[in-house]
Amino acid sequence: VGLLLLSLILVITAIYLAGNVGTFGERMEDAGIMSDDSTDDNWKLGGLIYYNKADSAVFAQKRIGAGVTINLATAAGKLIVLALLLLILLPLILLI
């Protein structure tokens, strides 16, 4: 029952985000969620990490290819990365 409920919550969240964000994120920049300010000074570790304190947007356009990346200078960006790390590491911790 718990796994079914979690799956249902994830599907509903994905549908909601798809509706608000749009197919390729075209609605994100208008809402101030995403930015395309991607100067070289804001990219760390060879372009793998985006860190820009002056940019309040949580997501930024990737420099090469399609998609977005998380701005780790924002509190929301740090929370997203922390949640993803916990999601990955929690099963490993529980095995110990």
Secondary structure as UniProt FT lines:
FT   HELIX           2..21
FT   TURN            26..32
FT   STRAND          34..35
FT   HELIX           40..42
FT   STRAND          43..44
FT   TURN            45..48
FT   STRAND          49..50
FT   TURN            53..54
FT   STRAND          59..61
FT   STRAND          68..71
FT   TURN            72..73
FT   HELIX           75..95
//
